Amino acid sequence: MPVCRKKPSAEHAPFCSRGCKDRDLLRWLDEGYRIPGPKADAGVDSEDSGG
Ligand SMILES: [Zn+2]
């Protein structure tokens, strides 16, 4: 289940958007694996296009 708890999109199910999917992925990645190096913090905010 997505963290944002938004309505999932058929294209990005069970996530609402691609950005949401990437975020969730990075989430468990950080939990399981430890990526050595500088943390890339990029505020990615994609708007939902009419759909
Ligand atoms: Zn979402």
mmCIF file of the protein (N, C-alpha, C, O) and its ligand, coordinates in Angstrom:
data_MODEL
# 
_entry.id   MODEL 
# 
loop_
_entity.id 
_entity.type 
_entity.pdbx_number_of_molecules 
1 polymer     1 
2 non-polymer 1 
# 
_entity_poly.entity_id                      1 
_entity_poly.type                           'polypeptide(L)' 
_entity_poly.nstd_linkage                   no 
_entity_poly.nstd_monomer                   no 
_entity_poly.pdbx_seq_one_letter_code       MPVCRKKPSAEHAPFCSRGCKDRDLLRWLDEGYRIPGPKADAGVDSEDSGG 
_entity_poly.pdbx_seq_one_letter_code_can   MPVCRKKPSAEHAPFCSRGCKDRDLLRWLDEGYRIPGPKADAGVDSEDSGG 
_entity_poly.pdbx_strand_id                 A 
# 
loop_
_entity_poly_seq.entity_id 
_entity_poly_seq.num 
_entity_poly_seq.mon_id 
_entity_poly_seq.hetero 
1 1  MET n 
1 2  PRO n 
1 3  VAL n 
1 4  CYS n 
1 5  ARG n 
1 6  LYS n 
1 7  LYS n 
1 8  PRO n 
1 9  SER n 
1 10 ALA n 
1 11 GLU n 
1 12 HIS n 
1 13 ALA n 
1 14 PRO n 
1 15 PHE n 
1 16 CYS n 
1 17 SER n 
1 18 ARG n 
1 19 GLY n 
1 20 CYS n 
1 21 LYS n 
1 22 ASP n 
1 23 ARG n 
1 24 ASP n 
1 25 LEU n 
1 26 LEU n 
1 27 ARG n 
1 28 TRP n 
1 29 LEU n 
1 30 ASP n 
1 31 GLU n 
1 32 GLY n 
1 33 TYR n 
1 34 ARG n 
1 35 ILE n 
1 36 PRO n 
1 37 GLY n 
1 38 PRO n 
1 39 LYS n 
1 40 ALA n 
1 41 ASP n 
1 42 ALA n 
1 43 GLY n 
1 44 VAL n 
1 45 ASP n 
1 46 SER n 
1 47 GLU n 
1 48 ASP n 
1 49 SER n 
1 50 GLY n 
1 51 GLY n 
# 
loop_
_struct_asym.id 
_struct_asym.entity_id 
A 1 
B 2 
# 
loop_
_chem_comp.id 
_chem_comp.type 
_chem_comp.mon_nstd_flag 
ALA 'L-peptide linking' y 
ARG 'L-peptide linking' y 
ASP 'L-peptide linking' y 
CYS 'L-peptide linking' y 
GLU 'L-peptide linking' y 
GLY 'peptide linking'   y 
HIS 'L-peptide linking' y 
ILE 'L-peptide linking' y 
LEU 'L-peptide linking' y 
LYS 'L-peptide linking' y 
MET 'L-peptide linking' y 
PHE 'L-peptide linking' y 
PRO 'L-peptide linking' y 
SER 'L-peptide linking' y 
TRP 'L-peptide linking' y 
TYR 'L-peptide linking' y 
VAL 'L-peptide linking' y 
ZN  non-polymer         . 
# 
_pdbx_entity_nonpoly.entity_id   2 
_pdbx_entity_nonpoly.name        ? 
_pdbx_entity_nonpoly.comp_id     ZN 
# 
_pdbx_nonpoly_scheme.asym_id         B 
_pdbx_nonpoly_scheme.entity_id       2 
_pdbx_nonpoly_scheme.mon_id          ZN 
_pdbx_nonpoly_scheme.ndb_seq_num     1 
_pdbx_nonpoly_scheme.pdb_seq_num     101 
_pdbx_nonpoly_scheme.auth_seq_num    101 
_pdbx_nonpoly_scheme.pdb_mon_id      ZN 
_pdbx_nonpoly_scheme.auth_mon_id     ZN 
_pdbx_nonpoly_scheme.pdb_strand_id   A 
_pdbx_nonpoly_scheme.pdb_ins_code    . 
# 
loop_
_atom_site.group_PDB 
_atom_site.id 
_atom_site.type_symbol 
_atom_site.label_atom_id 
_atom_site.label_alt_id 
_atom_site.label_comp_id 
_atom_site.label_asym_id 
_atom_site.label_entity_id 
_atom_site.label_seq_id 
_atom_site.pdbx_PDB_ins_code 
_atom_site.Cartn_x 
_atom_site.Cartn_y 
_atom_site.Cartn_z 
_atom_site.occupancy 
_atom_site.B_iso_or_equiv 
_atom_site.pdbx_formal_charge 
_atom_site.auth_seq_id 
_atom_site.auth_comp_id 
_atom_site.auth_asym_id 
_atom_site.auth_atom_id 
_atom_site.pdbx_PDB_model_num 
ATOM   1   N  N  . MET A 1 1  ? 0.853  -1.220 0.000   1.00 0.00 ? 1   MET A N  1 
ATOM   2   C  CA . MET A 1 1  ? 0.000  0.000  0.000   1.00 0.00 ? 1   MET A CA 1 
ATOM   3   C  C  . MET A 1 1  ? 0.875  1.252  0.000   1.00 0.00 ? 1   MET A C  1 
ATOM   4   O  O  . MET A 1 1  ? 1.813  1.378  0.787   1.00 0.00 ? 1   MET A O  1 
ATOM   5   N  N  . PRO A 1 2  ? 0.545  2.159  -0.893  1.00 0.00 ? 2   PRO A N  1 
ATOM   6   C  CA . PRO A 1 2  ? 1.317  3.402  -0.974  1.00 0.00 ? 2   PRO A CA 1 
ATOM   7   C  C  . PRO A 1 2  ? 1.239  4.204  0.308   1.00 0.00 ? 2   PRO A C  1 
ATOM   8   O  O  . PRO A 1 2  ? 0.244  4.174  1.033   1.00 0.00 ? 2   PRO A O  1 
ATOM   9   N  N  . VAL A 1 3  ? 2.306  4.911  0.560   1.00 0.00 ? 3   VAL A N  1 
ATOM   10  C  CA . VAL A 1 3  ? 2.377  5.703  1.790   1.00 0.00 ? 3   VAL A CA 1 
ATOM   11  C  C  . VAL A 1 3  ? 1.444  6.897  1.728   1.00 0.00 ? 3   VAL A C  1 
ATOM   12  O  O  . VAL A 1 3  ? 0.841  7.285  2.728   1.00 0.00 ? 3   VAL A O  1 
ATOM   13  N  N  . CYS A 1 4  ? 1.333  7.477  0.534   1.00 0.00 ? 4   CYS A N  1 
ATOM   14  C  CA . CYS A 1 4  ? 0.516  8.678  0.396   1.00 0.00 ? 4   CYS A CA 1 
ATOM   15  C  C  . CYS A 1 4  ? -0.962 8.351  0.613   1.00 0.00 ? 4   CYS A C  1 
ATOM   16  O  O  . CYS A 1 4  ? -1.770 9.229  0.914   1.00 0.00 ? 4   CYS A O  1 
ATOM   17  N  N  . ARG A 1 5  ? -1.293 7.076  0.454   1.00 0.00 ? 5   ARG A N  1 
ATOM   18  C  CA . ARG A 1 5  ? -2.691 6.639  0.634   1.00 0.00 ? 5   ARG A CA 1 
ATOM   19  C  C  . ARG A 1 5  ? -3.628 7.343  -0.338  1.00 0.00 ? 5   ARG A C  1 
ATOM   20  O  O  . ARG A 1 5  ? -4.776 7.655  -0.024  1.00 0.00 ? 5   ARG A O  1 
ATOM   21  N  N  . LYS A 1 6  ? -3.106 7.573  -1.497  1.00 0.00 ? 6   LYS A N  1 
ATOM   22  C  CA . LYS A 1 6  ? -3.949 8.219  -2.507  1.00 0.00 ? 6   LYS A CA 1 
ATOM   23  C  C  . LYS A 1 6  ? -4.557 7.172  -3.408  1.00 0.00 ? 6   LYS A C  1 
ATOM   24  O  O  . LYS A 1 6  ? -4.218 5.990  -3.357  1.00 0.00 ? 6   LYS A O  1 
ATOM   25  N  N  . LYS A 1 7  ? -5.454 7.643  -4.222  1.00 0.00 ? 7   LYS A N  1 
ATOM   26  C  CA . LYS A 1 7  ? -6.102 6.708  -5.136  1.00 0.00 ? 7   LYS A CA 1 
ATOM   27  C  C  . LYS A 1 7  ? -5.090 6.197  -6.152  1.00 0.00 ? 7   LYS A C  1 
ATOM   28  O  O  . LYS A 1 7  ? -4.481 6.984  -6.876  1.00 0.00 ? 7   LYS A O  1 
ATOM   29  N  N  . PRO A 1 8  ? -4.911 4.879  -6.208  1.00 0.00 ? 8   PRO A N  1 
ATOM   30  C  CA . PRO A 1 8  ? -3.942 4.277  -7.124  1.00 0.00 ? 8   PRO A CA 1 
ATOM   31  C  C  . PRO A 1 8  ? -4.350 4.466  -8.574  1.00 0.00 ? 8   PRO A C  1 
ATOM   32  O  O  . PRO A 1 8  ? -5.533 4.488  -8.916  1.00 0.00 ? 8   PRO A O  1 
ATOM   33  N  N  . SER A 1 9  ? -3.344 4.601  -9.408  1.00 0.00 ? 9   SER A N  1 
ATOM   34  C  CA . SER A 1 9  ? -3.612 4.791  -10.826 1.00 0.00 ? 9   SER A CA 1 
ATOM   35  C  C  . SER A 1 9  ? -3.422 3.476  -11.581 1.00 0.00 ? 9   SER A C  1 
ATOM   36  O  O  . SER A 1 9  ? -2.521 2.696  -11.271 1.00 0.00 ? 9   SER A O  1 
ATOM   37  N  N  . ALA A 1 10 ? -4.264 3.245  -12.555 1.00 0.00 ? 10  ALA A N  1 
ATOM   38  C  CA . ALA A 1 10 ? -4.193 1.986  -13.303 1.00 0.00 ? 10  ALA A CA 1 
ATOM   39  C  C  . ALA A 1 10 ? -2.829 1.829  -13.955 1.00 0.00 ? 10  ALA A C  1 
ATOM   40  O  O  . ALA A 1 10 ? -2.325 0.720  -14.130 1.00 0.00 ? 10  ALA A O  1 
ATOM   41  N  N  . GLU A 1 11 ? -2.250 2.955  -14.307 1.00 0.00 ? 11  GLU A N  1 
ATOM   42  C  CA . GLU A 1 11 ? -0.950 2.910  -14.989 1.00 0.00 ? 11  GLU A CA 1 
ATOM   43  C  C  . GLU A 1 11 ? 0.192  2.734  -14.004 1.00 0.00 ? 11  GLU A C  1 
ATOM   44  O  O  . GLU A 1 11 ? 1.218  2.138  -14.329 1.00 0.00 ? 11  GLU A O  1 
ATOM   45  N  N  . HIS A 1 12 ? 0.007  3.255  -12.806 1.00 0.00 ? 12  HIS A N  1 
ATOM   46  C  CA . HIS A 1 12 ? 1.072  3.184  -11.801 1.00 0.00 ? 12  HIS A CA 1 
ATOM   47  C  C  . HIS A 1 12 ? 0.628  2.397  -10.579 1.00 0.00 ? 12  HIS A C  1 
ATOM   48  O  O  . HIS A 1 12 ? 1.231  2.503  -9.511  1.00 0.00 ? 12  HIS A O  1 
ATOM   49  N  N  . ALA A 1 13 ? -0.426 1.607  -10.738 1.00 0.00 ? 13  ALA A N  1 
ATOM   50  C  CA . ALA A 1 13 ? -0.922 0.810  -9.617  1.00 0.00 ? 13  ALA A CA 1 
ATOM   51  C  C  . ALA A 1 13 ? 0.201  -0.020 -9.037  1.00 0.00 ? 13  ALA A C  1 
ATOM   52  O  O  . ALA A 1 13 ? 1.091  -0.428 -9.784  1.00 0.00 ? 13  ALA A O  1 
ATOM   53  N  N  . PRO A 1 14 ? 0.205  -0.294 -7.729  1.00 0.00 ? 14  PRO A N  1 
ATOM   54  C  CA . PRO A 1 14 ? -0.839 0.231  -6.842  1.00 0.00 ? 14  PRO A CA 1 
ATOM   55  C  C  . PRO A 1 14 ? -0.541 1.646  -6.382  1.00 0.00 ? 14  PRO A C  1 
ATOM   56  O  O  . PRO A 1 14 ? -1.127 2.131  -5.413  1.00 0.00 ? 14  PRO A O  1 
ATOM   57  N  N  . PHE A 1 15 ? 0.355  2.292  -7.066  1.00 0.00 ? 15  PHE A N  1 
ATOM   58  C  CA . PHE A 1 15 ? 0.706  3.664  -6.692  1.00 0.00 ? 15  PHE A CA 1 
ATOM   59  C  C  . PHE A 1 15 ? -0.152 4.646  -7.470  1.00 0.00 ? 15  PHE A C  1 
ATOM   60  O  O  . PHE A 1 15 ? -0.806 4.294  -8.452  1.00 0.00 ? 15  PHE A O  1 
ATOM   61  N  N  . CYS A 1 16 ? -0.128 5.888  -7.003  1.00 0.00 ? 16  CYS A N  1 
ATOM   62  C  CA . CYS A 1 16 ? -0.953 6.905  -7.649  1.00 0.00 ? 16  CYS A CA 1 
ATOM   63  C  C  . CYS A 1 16 ? -0.216 7.540  -8.813  1.00 0.00 ? 16  CYS A C  1 
ATOM   64  O  O  . CYS A 1 16 ? -0.820 8.000  -9.782  1.00 0.00 ? 16  CYS A O  1 
ATOM   65  N  N  . SER A 1 17 ? 1.099  7.554  -8.693  1.00 0.00 ? 17  SER A N  1 
ATOM   66  C  CA . SER A 1 17 ? 1.884  8.165  -9.769  1.00 0.00 ? 17  SER A CA 1 
ATOM   67  C  C  . SER A 1 17 ? 3.278  7.564  -9.794  1.00 0.00 ? 17  SER A C  1 
ATOM   68  O  O  . SER A 1 17 ? 3.679  6.851  -8.874  1.00 0.00 ? 17  SER A O  1 
ATOM   69  N  N  . ARG A 1 18 ? 3.995  7.854  -10.838 1.00 0.00 ? 18  ARG A N  1 
ATOM   70  C  CA . ARG A 1 18 ? 5.344  7.294  -10.969 1.00 0.00 ? 18  ARG A CA 1 
ATOM   71  C  C  . ARG A 1 18 ? 6.229  7.764  -9.830  1.00 0.00 ? 18  ARG A C  1 
ATOM   72  O  O  . ARG A 1 18 ? 6.993  6.988  -9.254  1.00 0.00 ? 18  ARG A O  1 
ATOM   73  N  N  . GLY A 1 19 ? 6.116  9.030  -9.517  1.00 0.00 ? 19  GLY A N  1 
ATOM   74  C  CA . GLY A 1 19 ? 6.919  9.586  -8.431  1.00 0.00 ? 19  GLY A CA 1 
ATOM   75  C  C  . GLY A 1 19 ? 6.676  8.824  -7.142  1.00 0.00 ? 19  GLY A C  1 
ATOM   76  O  O  . GLY A 1 19 ? 7.598  8.551  -6.373  1.00 0.00 ? 19  GLY A O  1 
ATOM   77  N  N  . CYS A 1 20 ? 5.422  8.491  -6.928  1.00 0.00 ? 20  CYS A N  1 
ATOM   78  C  CA . CYS A 1 20 ? 5.047  7.768  -5.711  1.00 0.00 ? 20  CYS A CA 1 
ATOM   79  C  C  . CYS A 1 20 ? 5.723  6.394  -5.696  1.00 0.00 ? 20  CYS A C  1 
ATOM   80  O  O  . CYS A 1 20 ? 6.200  5.936  -4.658  1.00 0.00 ? 20  CYS A O  1 
ATOM   81  N  N  . LYS A 1 21 ? 5.753  5.765  -6.831  1.00 0.00 ? 21  LYS A N  1 
ATOM   82  C  CA . LYS A 1 21 ? 6.345  4.433  -6.929  1.00 0.00 ? 21  LYS A CA 1 
ATOM   83  C  C  . LYS A 1 21 ? 7.834  4.492  -6.604  1.00 0.00 ? 21  LYS A C  1 
ATOM   84  O  O  . LYS A 1 21 ? 8.357  3.672  -5.849  1.00 0.00 ? 21  LYS A O  1 
ATOM   85  N  N  . ASP A 1 22 ? 8.495  5.472  -7.185  1.00 0.00 ? 22  ASP A N  1 
ATOM   86  C  CA . ASP A 1 22 ? 9.935  5.620  -6.943  1.00 0.00 ? 22  ASP A CA 1 
ATOM   87  C  C  . ASP A 1 22 ? 10.202 5.857  -5.465  1.00 0.00 ? 22  ASP A C  1 
ATOM   88  O  O  . ASP A 1 22 ? 11.152 5.325  -4.891  1.00 0.00 ? 22  ASP A O  1 
ATOM   89  N  N  . ARG A 1 23 ? 9.362  6.648  -4.880  1.00 0.00 ? 23  ARG A N  1 
ATOM   90  C  CA . ARG A 1 23 ? 9.568  6.971  -3.465  1.00 0.00 ? 23  ARG A CA 1 
ATOM   91  C  C  . ARG A 1 23 ? 9.461  5.706  -2.614  1.00 0.00 ? 23  ARG A C  1 
ATOM   92  O  O  . ARG A 1 23 ? 10.281 5.466  -1.729  1.00 0.00 ? 23  ARG A O  1 
ATOM   93  N  N  . ASP A 1 24 ? 8.450  4.914  -2.894  1.00 0.00 ? 24  ASP A N  1 
ATOM   94  C  CA . ASP A 1 24 ? 8.252  3.695  -2.110  1.00 0.00 ? 24  ASP A CA 1 
ATOM   95  C  C  . ASP A 1 24 ? 9.448  2.763  -2.285  1.00 0.00 ? 24  ASP A C  1 
ATOM   96  O  O  . ASP A 1 24 ? 9.910  2.121  -1.341  1.00 0.00 ? 24  ASP A O  1 
ATOM   97  N  N  . LEU A 1 25 ? 9.933  2.713  -3.523  1.00 0.00 ? 25  LEU A N  1 
ATOM   98  C  CA . LEU A 1 25 ? 11.067 1.834  -3.807  1.00 0.00 ? 25  LEU A CA 1 
ATOM   99  C  C  . LEU A 1 25 ? 12.282 2.258  -2.991  1.00 0.00 ? 25  LEU A C  1 
ATOM   100 O  O  . LEU A 1 25 ? 12.947 1.432  -2.366  1.00 0.00 ? 25  LEU A O  1 
ATOM   101 N  N  . LEU A 1 26 ? 12.558 3.545  -3.008  1.00 0.00 ? 26  LEU A N  1 
ATOM   102 C  CA . LEU A 1 26 ? 13.705 4.058  -2.256  1.00 0.00 ? 26  LEU A CA 1 
ATOM   103 C  C  . LEU A 1 26 ? 13.528 3.787  -0.770  1.00 0.00 ? 26  LEU A C  1 
ATOM   104 O  O  . LEU A 1 26 ? 14.500 3.632  -0.031  1.00 0.00 ? 26  LEU A O  1 
ATOM   105 N  N  . ARG A 1 27 ? 12.311 3.734  -0.360  1.00 0.00 ? 27  ARG A N  1 
ATOM   106 C  CA . ARG A 1 27 ? 12.006 3.510  1.047   1.00 0.00 ? 27  ARG A CA 1 
ATOM   107 C  C  . ARG A 1 27 ? 12.564 2.177  1.521   1.00 0.00 ? 27  ARG A C  1 
ATOM   108 O  O  . ARG A 1 27 ? 13.370 2.121  2.451   1.00 0.00 ? 27  ARG A O  1 
ATOM   109 N  N  . TRP A 1 28 ? 12.131 1.118  0.877   1.00 0.00 ? 28  TRP A N  1 
ATOM   110 C  CA . TRP A 1 28 ? 12.578 -0.209 1.314   1.00 0.00 ? 28  TRP A CA 1 
ATOM   111 C  C  . TRP A 1 28 ? 14.038 -0.411 0.974   1.00 0.00 ? 28  TRP A C  1 
ATOM   112 O  O  . TRP A 1 28 ? 14.731 -1.201 1.616   1.00 0.00 ? 28  TRP A O  1 
ATOM   113 N  N  . LEU A 1 29 ? 14.508 0.306  -0.040  1.00 0.00 ? 29  LEU A N  1 
ATOM   114 C  CA . LEU A 1 29 ? 15.918 0.186  -0.413  1.00 0.00 ? 29  LEU A CA 1 
ATOM   115 C  C  . LEU A 1 29 ? 16.793 0.684  0.732   1.00 0.00 ? 29  LEU A C  1 
ATOM   116 O  O  . LEU A 1 29 ? 17.812 0.079  1.067   1.00 0.00 ? 29  LEU A O  1 
ATOM   117 N  N  . ASP A 1 30 ? 16.379 1.778  1.314   1.00 0.00 ? 30  ASP A N  1 
ATOM   118 C  CA . ASP A 1 30 ? 17.145 2.376  2.407   1.00 0.00 ? 30  ASP A CA 1 
ATOM   119 C  C  . ASP A 1 30 ? 17.070 1.492  3.646   1.00 0.00 ? 30  ASP A C  1 
ATOM   120 O  O  . ASP A 1 30 ? 17.989 1.466  4.464   1.00 0.00 ? 30  ASP A O  1 
ATOM   121 N  N  . GLU A 1 31 ? 15.975 0.780  3.768   1.00 0.00 ? 31  GLU A N  1 
ATOM   122 C  CA . GLU A 1 31 ? 15.799 -0.069 4.943   1.00 0.00 ? 31  GLU A CA 1 
ATOM   123 C  C  . GLU A 1 31 ? 16.657 -1.326 4.858   1.00 0.00 ? 31  GLU A C  1 
ATOM   124 O  O  . GLU A 1 31 ? 17.285 -1.740 5.832   1.00 0.00 ? 31  GLU A O  1 
ATOM   125 N  N  . GLY A 1 32 ? 16.667 -1.925 3.662   1.00 0.00 ? 32  GLY A N  1 
ATOM   126 C  CA . GLY A 1 32 ? 17.411 -3.176 3.493   1.00 0.00 ? 32  GLY A CA 1 
ATOM   127 C  C  . GLY A 1 32 ? 18.872 -2.955 3.183   1.00 0.00 ? 32  GLY A C  1 
ATOM   128 O  O  . GLY A 1 32 ? 19.751 -3.611 3.744   1.00 0.00 ? 32  GLY A O  1 
ATOM   129 N  N  . TYR A 1 33 ? 19.118 -2.031 2.292   1.00 0.00 ? 33  TYR A N  1 
ATOM   130 C  CA . TYR A 1 33 ? 20.495 -1.817 1.869   1.00 0.00 ? 33  TYR A CA 1 
ATOM   131 C  C  . TYR A 1 33 ? 21.006 -0.451 2.292   1.00 0.00 ? 33  TYR A C  1 
ATOM   132 O  O  . TYR A 1 33 ? 20.251 0.502  2.486   1.00 0.00 ? 33  TYR A O  1 
ATOM   133 N  N  . ARG A 1 34 ? 22.302 -0.404 2.421   1.00 0.00 ? 34  ARG A N  1 
ATOM   134 C  CA . ARG A 1 34 ? 22.922 0.874  2.792   1.00 0.00 ? 34  ARG A CA 1 
ATOM   135 C  C  . ARG A 1 34 ? 23.782 1.357  1.634   1.00 0.00 ? 34  ARG A C  1 
ATOM   136 O  O  . ARG A 1 34 ? 24.837 0.790  1.351   1.00 0.00 ? 34  ARG A O  1 
ATOM   137 N  N  . ILE A 1 35 ? 23.331 2.390  0.979   1.00 0.00 ? 35  ILE A N  1 
ATOM   138 C  CA . ILE A 1 35 ? 24.066 2.886  -0.177  1.00 0.00 ? 35  ILE A CA 1 
ATOM   139 C  C  . ILE A 1 35 ? 25.144 3.880  0.261   1.00 0.00 ? 35  ILE A C  1 
ATOM   140 O  O  . ILE A 1 35 ? 24.849 4.992  0.699   1.00 0.00 ? 35  ILE A O  1 
ATOM   141 N  N  . PRO A 1 36 ? 26.408 3.445  0.127   1.00 0.00 ? 36  PRO A N  1 
ATOM   142 C  CA . PRO A 1 36 ? 27.523 4.318  0.500   1.00 0.00 ? 36  PRO A CA 1 
ATOM   143 C  C  . PRO A 1 36 ? 27.642 5.489  -0.454  1.00 0.00 ? 36  PRO A C  1 
ATOM   144 O  O  . PRO A 1 36 ? 27.574 5.314  -1.671  1.00 0.00 ? 36  PRO A O  1 
ATOM   145 N  N  . GLY A 1 37 ? 27.815 6.653  0.080   1.00 0.00 ? 37  GLY A N  1 
ATOM   146 C  CA . GLY A 1 37 ? 27.958 7.837  -0.765  1.00 0.00 ? 37  GLY A CA 1 
ATOM   147 C  C  . GLY A 1 37 ? 27.016 8.938  -0.313  1.00 0.00 ? 37  GLY A C  1 
ATOM   148 O  O  . GLY A 1 37 ? 26.221 8.764  0.611   1.00 0.00 ? 37  GLY A O  1 
ATOM   149 N  N  . PRO A 1 38 ? 27.120 10.047 -0.969  1.00 0.00 ? 38  PRO A N  1 
ATOM   150 C  CA . PRO A 1 38 ? 26.274 11.204 -0.647  1.00 0.00 ? 38  PRO A CA 1 
ATOM   151 C  C  . PRO A 1 38 ? 24.816 10.933 -0.968  1.00 0.00 ? 38  PRO A C  1 
ATOM   152 O  O  . PRO A 1 38 ? 24.494 10.336 -1.996  1.00 0.00 ? 38  PRO A O  1 
ATOM   153 N  N  . LYS A 1 39 ? 23.966 11.363 -0.109  1.00 0.00 ? 39  LYS A N  1 
ATOM   154 C  CA . LYS A 1 39 ? 22.533 11.129 -0.310  1.00 0.00 ? 39  LYS A CA 1 
ATOM   155 C  C  . LYS A 1 39 ? 21.973 12.159 -1.277  1.00 0.00 ? 39  LYS A C  1 
ATOM   156 O  O  . LYS A 1 39 ? 22.045 13.366 -1.045  1.00 0.00 ? 39  LYS A O  1 
ATOM   157 N  N  . ALA A 1 40 ? 21.424 11.659 -2.344  1.00 0.00 ? 40  ALA A N  1 
ATOM   158 C  CA . ALA A 1 40 ? 20.857 12.574 -3.344  1.00 0.00 ? 40  ALA A CA 1 
ATOM   159 C  C  . ALA A 1 40 ? 19.432 12.929 -2.962  1.00 0.00 ? 40  ALA A C  1 
ATOM   160 O  O  . ALA A 1 40 ? 18.521 12.105 -3.040  1.00 0.00 ? 40  ALA A O  1 
ATOM   161 N  N  . ASP A 1 41 ? 19.267 14.141 -2.559  1.00 0.00 ? 41  ASP A N  1 
ATOM   162 C  CA . ASP A 1 41 ? 17.927 14.590 -2.156  1.00 0.00 ? 41  ASP A CA 1 
ATOM   163 C  C  . ASP A 1 41 ? 17.348 15.509 -3.227  1.00 0.00 ? 41  ASP A C  1 
ATOM   164 O  O  . ASP A 1 41 ? 17.644 16.703 -3.271  1.00 0.00 ? 41  ASP A O  1 
ATOM   165 N  N  . ALA A 1 42 ? 16.542 14.945 -4.063  1.00 0.00 ? 42  ALA A N  1 
ATOM   166 C  CA . ALA A 1 42 ? 15.940 15.749 -5.130  1.00 0.00 ? 42  ALA A CA 1 
ATOM   167 C  C  . ALA A 1 42 ? 14.429 15.799 -4.950  1.00 0.00 ? 42  ALA A C  1 
ATOM   168 O  O  . ALA A 1 42 ? 13.742 14.782 -5.038  1.00 0.00 ? 42  ALA A O  1 
ATOM   169 N  N  . GLY A 1 43 ? 13.944 16.964 -4.704  1.00 0.00 ? 43  GLY A N  1 
ATOM   170 C  CA . GLY A 1 43 ? 12.494 17.100 -4.517  1.00 0.00 ? 43  GLY A CA 1 
ATOM   171 C  C  . GLY A 1 43 ? 11.760 16.973 -5.824  1.00 0.00 ? 43  GLY A C  1 
ATOM   172 O  O  . GLY A 1 43 ? 11.614 17.930 -6.584  1.00 0.00 ? 43  GLY A O  1 
ATOM   173 N  N  . VAL A 1 44 ? 11.305 15.767 -6.063  1.00 0.00 ? 44  VAL A N  1 
ATOM   174 C  CA . VAL A 1 44 ? 10.587 15.524 -7.317  1.00 0.00 ? 44  VAL A CA 1 
ATOM   175 C  C  . VAL A 1 44 ? 9.086  15.521 -7.053  1.00 0.00 ? 44  VAL A C  1 
ATOM   176 O  O  . VAL A 1 44 ? 8.558  14.693 -6.311  1.00 0.00 ? 44  VAL A O  1 
ATOM   177 N  N  . ASP A 1 45 ? 8.445  16.448 -7.670  1.00 0.00 ? 45  ASP A N  1 
ATOM   178 C  CA . ASP A 1 45 ? 6.994  16.548 -7.479  1.00 0.00 ? 45  ASP A CA 1 
ATOM   179 C  C  . ASP A 1 45 ? 6.303  16.638 -8.843  1.00 0.00 ? 45  ASP A C  1 
ATOM   180 O  O  . ASP A 1 45 ? 6.254  17.693 -9.476  1.00 0.00 ? 45  ASP A O  1 
ATOM   181 N  N  . SER A 1 46 ? 5.787  15.517 -9.256  1.00 0.00 ? 46  SER A N  1 
ATOM   182 C  CA . SER A 1 46 ? 5.103  15.515 -10.556 1.00 0.00 ? 46  SER A CA 1 
ATOM   183 C  C  . SER A 1 46 ? 3.606  15.706 -10.378 1.00 0.00 ? 46  SER A C  1 
ATOM   184 O  O  . SER A 1 46 ? 2.969  15.091 -9.523  1.00 0.00 ? 46  SER A O  1 
ATOM   185 N  N  . GLU A 1 47 ? 3.095  16.545 -11.185 1.00 0.00 ? 47  GLU A N  1 
ATOM   186 C  CA . GLU A 1 47 ? 1.653  16.822 -11.085 1.00 0.00 ? 47  GLU A CA 1 
ATOM   187 C  C  . GLU A 1 47 ? 0.869  15.762 -11.841 1.00 0.00 ? 47  GLU A C  1 
ATOM   188 O  O  . GLU A 1 47 ? 1.317  15.250 -12.867 1.00 0.00 ? 47  GLU A O  1 
ATOM   189 N  N  . ASP A 1 48 ? -0.269 15.452 -11.335 1.00 0.00 ? 48  ASP A N  1 
ATOM   190 C  CA . ASP A 1 48 ? -1.116 14.459 -11.991 1.00 0.00 ? 48  ASP A CA 1 
ATOM   191 C  C  . ASP A 1 48 ? -1.843 15.096 -13.175 1.00 0.00 ? 48  ASP A C  1 
ATOM   192 O  O  . ASP A 1 48 ? -2.666 15.999 -13.020 1.00 0.00 ? 48  ASP A O  1 
ATOM   193 N  N  . SER A 1 49 ? -1.509 14.592 -14.357 1.00 0.00 ? 49  SER A N  1 
ATOM   194 C  CA . SER A 1 49 ? -2.186 15.137 -15.540 1.00 0.00 ? 49  SER A CA 1 
ATOM   195 C  C  . SER A 1 49 ? -3.593 14.576 -15.638 1.00 0.00 ? 49  SER A C  1 
ATOM   196 O  O  . SER A 1 49 ? -3.841 13.420 -15.296 1.00 0.00 ? 49  SER A O  1 
ATOM   197 N  N  . GLY A 1 50 ? -4.493 15.395 -16.101 1.00 0.00 ? 50  GLY A N  1 
ATOM   198 C  CA . GLY A 1 50 ? -5.881 14.969 -16.223 1.00 0.00 ? 50  GLY A CA 1 
ATOM   199 C  C  . GLY A 1 50 ? -6.022 13.540 -16.699 1.00 0.00 ? 50  GLY A C  1 
ATOM   200 O  O  . GLY A 1 50 ? -5.617 13.213 -17.814 1.00 0.00 ? 50  GLY A O  1 
ATOM   201 N  N  . GLY A 1 51 ? -6.583 12.697 -15.877 1.00 0.00 ? 51  GLY A N  1 
ATOM   202 C  CA . GLY A 1 51 ? -6.702 11.323 -16.307 1.00 0.00 ? 51  GLY A CA 1 
ATOM   203 C  C  . GLY A 1 51 ? -7.617 10.622 -15.473 1.00 0.00 ? 51  GLY A C  1 
ATOM   204 O  O  . GLY A 1 51 ? -7.854 9.432  -15.680 1.00 0.00 ? 51  GLY A O  1 
HETATM 205 ZN ZN . ZN  B 2 .  ? 0.971  7.933  -4.110  1.00 0.00 2 101 ZN  A ZN 1 
# 
